[in-house]
């Protein structure tokens, strides 16, 4: 089985099925199809399939016109019919792995995908899990489900974990430029996965096991979580000292070794940084170990939206205004710059905090036309002179590129800038 499948991969004579066509799955499907592979895109959400076929954009980095072209050329087939799993030779799982409200990993999507694959599993299948999860997920959750078919890993099918490293909106590091990590249940699985990914990614690095690959992904994002938390804590200290955290970081990064610049902000968003380290923390607790640094960093970053509201309240008091009677405009609600993505956005927490205190709040974001999420139900305002002048404070949360910041500064009463867009150069601007 191994030799035949490897030969077919090398000859590009395999069909690939991507399970889950979100921010990870769709770019992967696009990359393989562009390289000449036939790719099925399987998603249980019919709306996504419909949007792909109609050329409607829902992923920032993927051109809908190019996807339609791949469909017309017969290289990409998006569908909600699971029967394509049996037709594929390689199945790559790219489903969500959210956290539940009580900060417990939710691997239900992975389990559901594995059970669906099990119904169609056959000899010669290569299964790759890309969804971020806690260490042992591949071996202790996915593998037992697949083995219920009576087929065995390495002799009948192959199973591997390869963590996604997609960075939505990143124009510098495309999918092909970001090295890939693969860790198979068996060495044969790792080698097969490396052969496959090498067609679309320049460097593929094999590690000894799925557990190493799973933990590698969690270390990457925990590194960011901890360093962002450190920058946020420094920002709070620098405010008490009456100095600029931005100038401090700028000074520190002149050192050519031993320092990497991280910047403060209103909190952290997206799936990776807020959620992934919690997966490791949860797993560690089950092993009898408390991850003190991860937990503290998570707490500091989670506190930042509250800190932003506190700072705004203090600043309004200086102007003899009470925040409870103020009108607040949130500028940017996506979780990061230049993406249409609300996952775990700190802007939502800030809005929720303000609304819970009965404070009038509106928002503007060039990518988000309305908010109907959690307890928030708002439509974006228009950025006109008359509208801007209504607000006692504009809180700049997400610094999208396609925004006229000069216009906003000239027509706003006051701005609290959490991203250092204005660099503290204006009398009506206070920087985090």
C-alpha positions in Angstrom: 0.0 0.0 0.0 2.7 2.4 1.0 4.8 2.1 -2.1 1.8 2.3 -4.4 0.4 5.4 -2.7 3.8 7.1 -2.6 4.3 6.5 -6.3 0.9 7.9 -7.0 1.5 11.0 -4.9 4.8 11.6 -6.7 3.1 11.2 -10.0 0.2 13.5 -8.8 -2.1 10.7 -9.5 -4.1 11.1 -6.3 -7.4 12.8 -5.5 -7.4 15.0 -2.4 -10.4 15.8 -0.2 -10.2 18.8 2.1 -12.7 18.5 5.0 -13.7 22.0 6.1 -13.4 25.0 3.7 -12.6 27.8 6.2 -9.5 29.9 6.7 -7.3 26.8 6.7 -9.0 24.4 4.3 -9.8 26.7 1.4 -6.3 28.1 0.9 -5.0 24.5 1.0 -7.6 23.3 -1.6 -6.6 26.3 -3.8 -2.9 25.5 -3.5 -3.2 21.8 -4.4 -5.6 22.5 -7.3 -3.3 25.1 -8.7 -0.5 22.6 -8.7 -2.5 20.2 -10.8 -4.1 17.9 -8.3 -7.8 17.1 -8.4 -9.3 18.4 -5.1 -12.7 17.8 -3.5 -13.8 20.4 -1.0 -16.1 18.8 1.5 -18.0 21.1 3.9 -21.2 20.5 5.8 -22.2 24.1 5.5 -24.2 24.4 2.2 -23.8 28.2 2.3 -20.0 27.9 1.8 -20.5 25.5 -1.2 -23.0 27.9 -2.7 -20.7 30.9 -2.3 -17.8 29.1 -3.9 -19.9 28.1 -6.9 -21.3 31.6 -7.3 -17.9 33.3 -6.8 -18.8 35.1 -3.6 -15.7 35.9 -1.4 -15.7 34.8 2.2 -11.9 34.2 2.8 -9.7 37.2 2.6 -6.7 35.6 0.9 -8.5 33.6 -1.8 -9.9 35.1 -5.0 -13.5 33.8 -5.7 -12.9 34.3 -9.4 -9.9 31.9 -9.3 -11.9 29.3 -7.3 -14.7 29.5 -9.9 -12.1 29.1 -12.6 -10.7 26.0 -10.9 -14.2 24.6 -10.7 -14.9 25.2 -14.4 -11.5 23.6 -15.3 -12.5 20.4 -13.4 -9.7 20.7 -10.8 -11.9 21.6 -7.8 -15.2 20.2 -6.7 -16.8 21.7 -3.7 -19.7 19.6 -2.2 -21.6 18.7 0.9 -21.9 15.1 -0.1 -19.7 12.9 2.0 -19.5 10.1 -0.6 -16.5 12.0 -2.2 -14.4 10.8 0.8 -14.3 7.3 -0.6 -13.3 8.6 -4.0 -10.3 10.6 -2.5 -6.9 9.0 -1.8 -5.9 11.7 0.6 -8.2 13.3 3.2 -7.1 16.4 5.1 -9.1 17.5 8.1 -9.4 21.3 8.6 -12.4 21.7 10.9 -12.7 24.2 13.7 -11.5 23.5 17.3 -13.1 26.1 19.5 -13.1 26.5 23.2 -16.3 25.9 25.2 -17.5 28.7 27.6 -15.8 26.9 30.5 -12.4 27.0 28.7 -12.6 23.3 27.8 -11.4 22.2 24.4 -14.2 21.3 22.0 -13.0 18.5 19.7 -16.5 17.6 18.6 -15.8 18.7 15.0 -12.8 16.5 14.8 -14.7 13.6 16.2 -17.6 14.2 13.8 -15.1 14.4 10.8 -13.3 11.2 11.9 -16.6 9.3 12.2 -17.7 10.5 8.8 -14.4 9.4 7.3 -14.6 6.1 9.1 -17.8 5.3 7.1 -15.8 5.6 3.9 -12.3 4.5 5.0 -10.6 2.1 2.6 -7.2 0.6 2.1 -4.7 3.1 0.7 -6.1 6.2 2.4 -3.8 8.9 3.8 -5.6 10.9 6.5 -4.0 14.1 7.7 -5.3 16.2 10.7 -4.5 19.9 10.5 -7.0 21.2 13.1 -5.1 22.5 16.1 -5.8 20.5 19.2 -4.1 19.2 22.4 -1.3 16.6 22.3 -2.5 13.0 21.8 -5.6 14.0 19.8 -4.5 12.3 16.7 -3.4 9.1 18.5 -6.1 8.8 21.2 -9.2 10.3 19.4 -8.8 10.0 15.6 -6.9 6.7 15.4 -9.3 4.6 17.5 -12.3 5.8 15.5 -10.6 4.8 12.2 -9.4 1.5 13.6 -13.0 0.5 14.3 -13.2 -0.3 10.6 -10.9 -3.2 11.2 -8.2 -1.6 9.1 -4.8 -0.9 10.6 -2.6 2.1 10.4 0.6 1.7 8.4 -0.5 -1.6 6.7 -3.9 -0.5 5.4 -4.2 3.3 5.9 -1.9 6.1 7.0 -2.5 8.8 9.7 -0.6 12.0 10.3 -0.8 15.3 12.1 0.4 18.5 10.4 -0.4 21.8 12.2 -1.9 24.6 10.1 0.2 27.8 10.0 -2.2 30.0 8.0 -2.0 33.7 8.9 -5.0 35.4 7.3 -4.2 38.6 5.6 -0.4 38.1 5.6 1.0 39.3 2.3 4.6 38.6 3.3 4.4 34.9 4.2 2.1 32.9 1.9 1.2 29.3 2.5 4.0 28.0 0.2 6.6 30.0 2.1 5.8 28.8 5.6 7.6 25.6 6.5 5.4 22.6 7.2 5.6 20.2 10.2 4.4 16.6 9.8 4.3 13.9 12.4 2.8 10.5 11.5 1.6 7.6 13.7 4.2 5.7 11.6 7.2 6.8 9.7 5.6 5.8 6.5 2.7 8.2 7.2 5.2 11.0 7.8 7.0 10.3 4.5 3.8 10.2 2.5 2.6 13.5 4.0 6.0 15.1 3.3 5.8 13.9 -0.4 2.4 15.4 -0.7 3.0 18.8 0.9 6.3 19.2 -0.9 4.3 20.0 -4.0 2.9 23.2 -2.5 5.3 24.1 0.3 9.0 24.8 0.0 10.2 23.2 3.2 8.6 20.2 5.0 10.1 19.1 8.3 9.3 15.6 9.8 9.1 15.2 13.5 9.0 11.9 15.4 5.4 11.7 16.3 1.9 13.4 16.1 2.4 14.5 19.7 5.5 16.4 18.9 3.8 18.1 15.9 0.7 18.9 18.0 2.8 20.4 20.8 5.0 22.3 18.3 1.9 24.2 17.2 0.9 25.0 20.8 4.4 26.3 21.6 4.3 28.6 18.7 1.1 30.3 19.8 1.9 30.2 23.5 5.1 32.0 22.7 3.1 34.8 21.2 0.5 34.8 24.0 3.1 35.2 26.7 5.1 37.9 24.9 2.0 39.9 24.1 0.9 39.6 27.7 4.3 40.9 28.7 4.0 43.9 26.4 0.5 44.6 27.8 1.7 44.5 31.3 4.6 46.8 30.4 2.1 49.2 28.8 0.2 49.4 32.1 3.4 50.0 34.0 4.6 52.6 31.5 1.3 54.5 31.8 1.9 54.8 35.6 5.5 55.9 34.9 4.2 58.6 32.4 6.3 57.2 29.5 5.4 55.7 26.2 5.5 51.9 25.9 5.8 52.3 22.1 9.0 54.3 22.6 10.3 51.7 25.1 9.7 48.9 22.6 11.3 51.0 19.8 14.4 51.5 22.0 14.6 47.8 23.0 14.4 46.5 19.4 17.5 48.4 18.4 19.4 45.6 20.2 20.4 43.1 17.4 20.2 40.0 19.6 18.3 38.7 22.6 15.1 40.7 21.9 12.1 40.3 19.7 9.6 43.2 19.5 6.0 42.5 20.6 3.4 45.3 21.0 0.6 45.9 23.4 -3.0 46.2 22.3 -6.7 46.0 23.4 -6.5 42.2 23.8 -5.9 39.2 21.6 -8.2 37.7 19.0 -8.5 35.0 16.4 -8.6 31.3 17.0 -4.9 30.7 17.6 -3.6 32.9 20.4 -6.6 33.1 22.7 -7.5 29.4 22.3 -4.5 27.2 21.5 -2.5 27.7 24.7 -5.6 26.8 26.7 -5.6 23.4 24.9 -2.1 22.8 26.3 -3.1 24.1 29.7 -6.2 21.8 29.8 -4.1 18.8 28.8 -1.4 19.6 31.4 -4.0 19.8 34.2 -5.2 16.3 33.2 -1.6 15.2 33.7 -1.4 16.8 37.1 0.6 19.9 36.1 -0.5 23.5 36.3 0.8 25.8 33.5 1.2 29.0 35.6 2.8 31.1 32.9 0.1 30.3 30.3 -2.7 30.9 32.7 -1.3 34.3 33.9 -0.7 35.4 30.3 -4.2 34.5 29.3 -5.5 36.4 32.3 -3.5 39.6 31.4 -4.7 39.5 27.8 -8.3 38.8 28.8 -8.1 41.8 31.1 -7.0 44.3 28.4 -10.6 45.2 27.1 -11.5 46.1 30.7 -8.3 48.1 31.0 -9.2 50.0 27.8 -12.6 51.0 29.2 -10.9 52.0 32.5 -8.5 54.3 30.6 -11.3 55.8 28.6 -13.3 56.5 31.7 -10.3 58.3 33.3 -9.6 60.3 30.2 -13.2 61.4 30.0 -13.2 62.4 33.7 -10.3 64.8 32.9 -12.7 66.5 30.4 -15.4 66.6 33.1 -17.4 63.9 31.4 -18.9 60.7 32.8 -18.4 57.6 30.7 -22.0 56.5 31.6 -23.3 59.5 29.8 -20.8 59.5 26.9 -21.2 58.3 23.3 -18.5 56.0 22.2 -17.4 54.9 18.7 -15.4 51.7 18.3 -13.1 52.0 15.3 -12.4 48.5 13.9 -14.0 45.4 15.2 -12.3 42.6 13.3 -9.7 40.8 15.5 -6.8 41.9 13.3 -5.8 44.4 10.7 -7.2 44.0 7.2 -9.2 40.8 7.7 -13.0 40.2 7.9 -12.9 38.0 10.9 -14.5 38.5 14.3 -13.3 35.4 16.1 -12.5 36.3 19.7 -12.1 39.9 18.8 -11.3 42.2 21.8 -13.5 44.8 20.2 -16.5 42.6 20.9 -15.5 42.4 24.6 -15.1 46.2 24.8 -18.6 46.7 23.2 -20.0 44.2 25.6 -18.5 45.9 28.6 -19.7 49.3 27.5 -23.2 48.0 26.8 -23.4 46.2 30.1 -22.9 49.6 31.7 -25.7 51.1 29.5 -23.2 53.3 27.6 -24.2 54.3 24.1 -21.8 52.6 21.7 -21.5 52.4 17.9 -18.8 51.0 15.5 -17.2 51.4 12.2 -15.3 48.7 10.3 -14.7 48.7 6.5 -15.1 44.9 6.5 -18.0 44.4 8.9 -21.4 45.8 7.8 -23.3 44.6 10.9 -22.7 42.9 14.2 -25.2 40.2 15.4 -23.0 38.2 17.8 -23.1 37.4 21.5 -25.4 40.0 22.9 -24.5 42.6 20.3 -26.8 43.7 17.5 -25.4 46.8 15.7 -25.1 48.2 12.2 -22.0 50.1 11.3 -22.2 53.9 11.1 -21.0 56.1 8.2 -17.8 58.0 8.8 -19.1 61.5 8.2 -18.0 64.8 9.9 -21.4 65.1 11.5 -21.4 61.5 12.8 -17.8 61.7 14.2 -18.6 64.9 16.1 -21.4 63.2 18.0 -19.0 60.9 19.9 -17.3 61.9 23.1 -14.6 59.3 22.4 -13.4 57.2 19.5 -11.6 54.0 20.6 -9.3 52.8 17.9 -9.2 49.1 18.3 -8.3 47.6 14.9 -6.0 49.6 12.6 -7.3 48.6 9.1 -5.3 50.1 6.3 -8.2 51.4 4.2 -9.3 54.0 6.7 -8.8 57.8 6.5 -7.2 58.4 10.0 -6.4 62.0 9.3 -10.1 62.7 8.5 -11.1 60.9 11.8 -8.6 62.8 13.9 -9.6 66.2 12.4 -13.3 65.6 13.1 -13.3 63.7 16.4 -13.6 65.2 19.8 -11.2 62.7 21.4 -9.5 59.4 20.3 -8.1 56.6 22.5 -5.6 54.9 20.2 -4.8 51.3 21.2 -2.6 50.6 18.2 -0.3 53.7 18.1 -1.6 54.8 14.7 -1.3 58.5 15.7 1.9 58.0 17.7 0.7 60.6 20.2 1.2 63.5 17.9 -2.2 65.2 18.4 -3.8 67.0 21.3 -7.1 65.1 20.9 -5.4 61.7 20.9 -4.2 59.5 23.8 -2.2 56.4 23.0 -2.4 53.2 25.0 
